[in-house]
Amino acid sequence: MKATFRGGVHPSHTSKRPTQSSPIREYVSDTVKIIMNMNIGAPAVPCVKKGDSVKLGQVIGEASGFMSVPVHASVSGTVLSVEPIPYLGEGPAVCVTIENDFRDEWVELEPLGNVEHADTEKIIPAIQRAGICGMGGASFPTHVKLSLKPDQHCDTIIVNGAECETSLTADHRLMVENGNRIVDGLRAVMRALKVENGVIAIEDNKPDAVRAMAEAAKGRIGVRVQVLKTKYPQGGEKQLIQAVTGREVPSGGLPIHVNTVVLNVGTCAAIADAVIDGKPLISRVTTVTGCVRKPSNLRLRIGTITEDIIGECGGFSEEPGKIIFGGGMTGIPLPNTGIPMAKSTNGIVVFNRREAVSVEEGPCIRCGKCVAVCPIGLNPYQIKVAADADDLEKAKALRVMDCVLCGSCSWVCPSRRWLTASFKMAKTKIAMQARRAQQGGSGK
């Protein structure tokens, strides 16, 4: 049976068509700009300087705590600079720029070998050394997610192959072309956590991926494929868990609170590379689509600059109005094409000027559609009233912090209310308040 969840919307799949049958091809640029804060948590600290020679896979940024991951050179060559650059967060990001010598000379690696025979005590440390964080967009450090507390128990690992976001097909192609590697990564984690149930969840609009992953899962202990109904945001962690297991993550809770861990397919493939070959995360598959002459699924080295990526896809097919990292529902707009991609960059979508025009919001007509589609069961109308009035306490009481910012309410609203934008701003303000209170309480 096809699994699903309550709520959600059905955006058109036409935006996926230009790349859903495009095989992954590799592109390597002559320069990369690798930022140090590619994960949720503390940024890495640069450990190289201008003029240093580096090898492929060499640590160039050391983790600065448990909620941090190391950063590695994605090319071999010479460090041109170590300096802050404008990026997509609240402030500049420290960036290591490397000129590629195209020798691809690797640093010495520490492989563990076959995932079915690797020492289980060494698997999570290998993931941590490899600098792996969530590659579906969340960028949460993977070793932290897998480091369970004594009172926590996991009985199910779900591999997220839904890829419900508009325009993106990178995960789709990875499943079709590298299914065995994904299953290897899943099995490594299953063995490390002593979990017997591994589920690869895929929407039914990807039948070739379903077949490929079912074939890859044959004979692998405890691994099965679950077909999902195609609906957005089917790939959200909480929605995926509800669809596959019937369990509901509590308000403010995490997947582990219902004995579940969710990993993206790209993350699983990176785990396999780390365990089998000892290779750190230095590349990923990214969909490049929209107003480009040659929409593609590219395997890119981390830190490849957007301008170079678009050039590899033939350049713009018409005047761009907006470029985003991610998909059309949750993507982040770029200020310019000089921004480098990161570990979590699963897509680069170029909109033309007409598509990029911002629509003025109209008055709410009390239709209730936003309530009907919210996958968390919130009341978006009430939350927006509180958020726009800057009544953060009321917004918290209405569970704005549970909002996953999927954009379903904004997508379905006939008045084009800026619902998701208001919720994101409210969540940011509440988080800043909490940080200030914590710093005040600690005397900082």
CORTA-V865529 format. One record per pair of residues at least 4 apart in sequence whose C-alpha atoms are under 8 Angstrom apart, sorted by the first residue. I is the first residue (numbers start at 0). J is the second residue. Records with the same first field share a line. If there is no record, write none. Layout:
I=J ; J
This chain:
0=226
1=203 ; 225 ; 226 ; 227 ; 228
2=225 ; 226 ; 227 ; 228 ; 242 ; 243
3=227 ; 228 ; 230 ; 233 ; 238 ; 239 ; 241 ; 242 ; 243
4=233 ; 238 ; 239 ; 241 ; 242 ; 374
5=372 ; 374
6=371 ; 372 ; 373 ; 374 ; 376
7=230 ; 231 ; 232 ; 233 ; 372 ; 373 ; 374 ; 407
8=230 ; 231 ; 232 ; 372 ; 407 ; 411
9=229 ; 230 ; 231
10=165 ; 230 ; 231
11=165
12=16 ; 165 ; 166
13=166
14=165 ; 166 ; 167 ; 289
15=19 ; 165 ; 166 ; 167 ; 168
16=20 ; 166
17=21 ; 288 ; 294 ; 295
18=167 ; 168 ; 286 ; 288 ; 294 ; 295 ; 296
19=168 ; 171 ; 172
20=172
21=172 ; 295 ; 296
22=172 ; 176 ; 295 ; 296
23=172 ; 173 ; 284 ; 295 ; 296 ; 297 ; 298
24=295 ; 296 ; 297 ; 298
25=297 ; 298 ; 299
26=297 ; 298 ; 299 ; 300 ; 311
27=299 ; 300 ; 303
28=99 ; 303 ; 307
29=98 ; 99 ; 100 ; 101
30=96 ; 97 ; 98 ; 99 ; 303 ; 304
31=73 ; 74 ; 96 ; 97 ; 98 ; 99 ; 300 ; 301 ; 302 ; 303 ; 304 ; 339
32=94 ; 95 ; 96 ; 97 ; 302 ; 303 ; 304 ; 339
33=72 ; 94 ; 95 ; 96 ; 301 ; 302 ; 303 ; 339 ; 341
34=92 ; 93 ; 94 ; 95 ; 302 ; 341
35=42 ; 43 ; 44 ; 45 ; 60 ; 70 ; 92 ; 93 ; 94 ; 95
36=41 ; 42 ; 43 ; 92 ; 93
37=42 ; 138 ; 341 ; 342 ; 343
38=42 ; 67 ; 68 ; 132 ; 138 ; 139 ; 140
39=66 ; 67 ; 137 ; 138 ; 139 ; 140
40=66 ; 67 ; 139 ; 140
41=62 ; 63 ; 64 ; 66 ; 67
42=62 ; 63 ; 67 ; 68
43=60 ; 61 ; 62 ; 63 ; 67 ; 68 ; 69 ; 70
44=60 ; 61 ; 62 ; 63
45=59 ; 60 ; 61 ; 81 ; 95
46=58 ; 59 ; 60 ; 61
47=51 ; 59 ; 60 ; 78 ; 81
48=78 ; 80 ; 81
49=77 ; 78 ; 79 ; 80 ; 81
50=77 ; 78 ; 79 ; 80
51=77 ; 78
52=75 ; 76 ; 77 ; 78
53=57 ; 72 ; 75 ; 76 ; 77 ; 78
54=72 ; 74 ; 75 ; 76 ; 103 ; 104 ; 105 ; 106
55=71 ; 72 ; 73 ; 74 ; 75 ; 103 ; 104 ; 105 ; 106
56=71 ; 72 ; 73 ; 74 ; 105 ; 106 ; 278 ; 279 ; 280 ; 281
57=71 ; 72 ; 105 ; 106
58=69 ; 70 ; 71 ; 72
59=69 ; 70 ; 71 ; 72 ; 95
60=69 ; 70 ; 71
61=68 ; 69 ; 70
62=67 ; 68 ; 69 ; 70
63=67 ; 68
64=68
65=143
66=140 ; 143
67=140
68=127 ; 128 ; 130 ; 131 ; 132 ; 140
69=127 ; 128 ; 129 ; 130
70=130
71=130 ; 279 ; 280 ; 281
72=97 ; 281
73=281 ; 282 ; 300 ; 301 ; 302
74=97 ; 99 ; 100 ; 101 ; 103 ; 300
75=97 ; 98 ; 99 ; 100 ; 101 ; 102 ; 103 ; 104 ; 105
76=97 ; 98 ; 99 ; 100 ; 101 ; 102
77=97 ; 98 ; 99 ; 100
78=95 ; 96 ; 97 ; 98
79=95 ; 96 ; 97 ; 98
80=94 ; 95 ; 96 ; 97
81=93 ; 94 ; 95 ; 96
82=93 ; 94 ; 95
83=91 ; 92 ; 93 ; 94
84=91 ; 92 ; 93 ; 94
85=90 ; 91 ; 92
86=90 ; 91 ; 92 ; 338
87=331 ; 333
88=92
108=276 ; 277 ; 278
109=276 ; 277 ; 278
110=273 ; 274 ; 275 ; 276 ; 277 ; 278
111=117 ; 118 ; 121 ; 122 ; 274 ; 275 ; 276 ; 277
112=116 ; 117 ; 274 ; 275 ; 276
113=117 ; 274 ; 275
114=183 ; 184 ; 186 ; 187 ; 271 ; 274 ; 275
115=186 ; 187 ; 190
117=121 ; 122 ; 274
118=122
119=123 ; 187 ; 190 ; 191
120=124 ; 191
121=125
122=126 ; 187 ; 188 ; 191 ; 274
123=127 ; 142 ; 145 ; 146 ; 188 ; 191
124=128 ; 142
125=129 ; 273 ; 274 ; 277
126=130 ; 131 ; 141 ; 142 ; 270 ; 273 ; 274
127=131 ; 141 ; 142
128=279
129=273 ; 277 ; 278 ; 279 ; 280
130=140 ; 279 ; 280
131=140 ; 141 ; 142 ; 266 ; 269 ; 270 ; 279 ; 280
132=138 ; 139 ; 140 ; 141 ; 142 ; 266 ; 342 ; 343
133=137 ; 138 ; 139 ; 140 ; 141 ; 262 ; 263 ; 266 ; 343
134=138 ; 263 ; 265 ; 266 ; 342 ; 343 ; 344 ; 345
135=263 ; 265 ; 266 ; 343 ; 345
136=325 ; 343 ; 344 ; 345
137=343
138=342 ; 343
139=143 ; 144
140=144
141=145
142=146
143=147
144=260
145=192 ; 260
147=151 ; 152
151=255 ; 256 ; 258
152=255 ; 258
153=192 ; 194 ; 255 ; 257 ; 258 ; 259 ; 260
154=194 ; 195 ; 196 ; 258 ; 259
155=194 ; 195 ; 196 ; 197 ; 198 ; 258 ; 259 ; 260
156=185 ; 189 ; 194 ; 196 ; 197 ; 198 ; 259 ; 260 ; 261 ; 262
157=197 ; 198 ; 199 ; 200 ; 240 ; 259 ; 260 ; 261 ; 262
158=185 ; 197 ; 198 ; 199 ; 200 ; 261 ; 262 ; 263 ; 264 ; 267
159=199 ; 200 ; 201 ; 234 ; 239 ; 261 ; 262 ; 263 ; 264
160=170 ; 171 ; 174 ; 199 ; 200 ; 201 ; 202 ; 234 ; 263 ; 264
161=200 ; 201 ; 202 ; 227 ; 233 ; 234
162=167 ; 168 ; 170 ; 171 ; 201 ; 202 ; 233 ; 234
163=202 ; 229 ; 230 ; 231 ; 232 ; 233 ; 234
164=231 ; 232 ; 326 ; 327 ; 328 ; 329
165=326 ; 327 ; 328
166=286 ; 288 ; 289 ; 326 ; 327 ; 348
167=286 ; 325 ; 326 ; 345 ; 346
168=172 ; 286 ; 296
169=173 ; 284 ; 285 ; 286 ; 296 ; 345 ; 346
170=174 ; 264 ; 265 ; 284
171=175 ; 205 ; 208
172=176 ; 208 ; 296
173=177 ; 178 ; 264 ; 265 ; 284
174=178 ; 181 ; 208 ; 211 ; 212 ; 264
175=207 ; 208 ; 211 ; 212
176=211
177=181
178=182 ; 211 ; 212 ; 215
179=183 ; 212 ; 215 ; 216
180=184 ; 267 ; 268 ; 271 ; 272
181=185 ; 264 ; 265 ; 267 ; 268 ; 271
182=186 ; 215 ; 216 ; 222 ; 267 ; 268
183=187 ; 267 ; 268 ; 271
184=188 ; 266 ; 267 ; 268 ; 269 ; 270 ; 271 ; 272
185=189 ; 197 ; 267
186=190 ; 197 ; 219 ; 220 ; 222
187=191 ; 270 ; 271 ; 274
188=192
189=193 ; 194 ; 195 ; 196 ; 197
190=194
195=220 ; 221
196=221 ; 222
197=221 ; 222 ; 223
198=222 ; 223 ; 224 ; 225
199=212 ; 222 ; 223 ; 224 ; 225
200=224 ; 225 ; 226 ; 227 ; 239 ; 243
201=205 ; 208 ; 209 ; 224 ; 225 ; 226 ; 227
202=226 ; 227 ; 228 ; 229 ; 230 ; 233
203=209 ; 226 ; 227 ; 228 ; 229
204=229
205=209
206=210
207=211
208=212
209=213 ; 224 ; 226
210=214
211=215
212=216 ; 224
213=217 ; 223 ; 224
216=222 ; 223 ; 224
217=222
225=243
227=233 ; 242
229=233
231=407
232=238 ; 374 ; 405 ; 407
233=238 ; 239
234=238 ; 239
235=239 ; 403
236=240 ; 254 ; 261
237=241 ; 247 ; 248 ; 254
238=242 ; 374
239=243
240=244 ; 245 ; 246 ; 247 ; 248 ; 254 ; 259
241=245 ; 246 ; 247 ; 248
246=257
247=257
248=252 ; 253 ; 254 ; 256 ; 257
249=253 ; 256
250=401
251=400 ; 401
252=256
253=257
254=258 ; 259 ; 260 ; 261
255=259 ; 260
262=266 ; 267
263=267
264=268
265=269 ; 283 ; 284
266=270
267=271
268=272
269=273 ; 279 ; 280
270=274
271=275 ; 276
272=276 ; 277 ; 278 ; 279
273=277 ; 278 ; 279 ; 280
274=278
280=342
281=300 ; 301
282=298 ; 299 ; 300 ; 301 ; 342
283=298 ; 299 ; 300 ; 301 ; 342 ; 345
284=296 ; 297 ; 298 ; 299 ; 345
285=296 ; 297 ; 298 ; 299 ; 344 ; 345 ; 346 ; 347
286=294 ; 295 ; 296 ; 297 ; 345 ; 346 ; 347 ; 348
287=291 ; 294 ; 295 ; 296 ; 297 ; 308 ; 309 ; 312 ; 346 ; 347 ; 348
288=293 ; 294 ; 295 ; 346 ; 347 ; 348 ; 349
289=294 ; 348 ; 349 ; 350 ; 351
290=315 ; 316 ; 317 ; 318 ; 319 ; 348 ; 349 ; 350 ; 351
291=309 ; 312 ; 313 ; 314 ; 315 ; 316 ; 317 ; 349
292=312 ; 313 ; 314 ; 315 ; 316
293=312 ; 313 ; 314
294=312
295=312
299=303
301=340 ; 341 ; 342
302=339 ; 340 ; 341
303=307 ; 308 ; 339 ; 340
304=308 ; 336 ; 337 ; 338 ; 339 ; 340
305=309 ; 336 ; 337 ; 338 ; 339 ; 340
306=310 ; 336 ; 337 ; 338
307=311
308=312
309=313 ; 314 ; 315
310=314 ; 315
315=319
317=351
318=351 ; 352
319=349 ; 350 ; 351 ; 352
320=349 ; 350 ; 351 ; 352 ; 353 ; 354 ; 355 ; 356
321=332 ; 333 ; 349 ; 350 ; 351 ; 352 ; 355
322=332 ; 333 ; 347 ; 348 ; 349 ; 350
323=327 ; 330 ; 331 ; 332 ; 333 ; 346 ; 347 ; 348 ; 349
324=330 ; 331 ; 332 ; 333 ; 344 ; 345 ; 346 ; 347 ; 348
325=329 ; 330 ; 331 ; 344 ; 345 ; 346 ; 347 ; 348
326=330 ; 346 ; 347 ; 348
327=348
328=405 ; 406
329=404 ; 405 ; 406
333=338
334=338
340=344
350=354 ; 355
351=355
352=356
358=415
359=415
360=414 ; 415 ; 416 ; 417
361=414 ; 415 ; 416
362=414 ; 416
363=414 ; 416
364=414
367=371
368=372 ; 408 ; 411 ; 412
369=373 ; 378 ; 379 ; 380 ; 407 ; 408 ; 409 ; 411 ; 412
370=376 ; 377 ; 378 ; 379 ; 380 ; 408
371=376
372=407 ; 408 ; 411
373=377 ; 378 ; 379 ; 407 ; 408
375=401 ; 402 ; 403
377=397 ; 398 ; 402
378=382 ; 397
379=383 ; 408 ; 418
380=384 ; 418
381=385 ; 397
382=386 ; 393 ; 394 ; 397 ; 399 ; 422
383=387 ; 418 ; 421 ; 422
384=388
385=389 ; 390 ; 391 ; 393 ; 394
386=390 ; 391 ; 394 ; 421 ; 422 ; 424 ; 425
387=421
389=425
390=394
391=395 ; 425 ; 428 ; 429
392=396
393=397
394=398 ; 399 ; 425
395=399 ; 400
398=402
399=422 ; 425 ; 426
400=426
402=422
404=419 ; 422 ; 423
405=419
406=410 ; 418 ; 419
407=411
408=412 ; 418 ; 419
409=415 ; 416 ; 417 ; 418 ; 419
410=415
411=415
412=416
417=421
418=422
419=423
420=424
421=425
422=426
423=427
424=428
425=429
426=430
427=431
428=432
429=433
430=434
431=435
432=436
433=437
434=438
435=439
436=440
437=441
438=442 ; 443
439=443
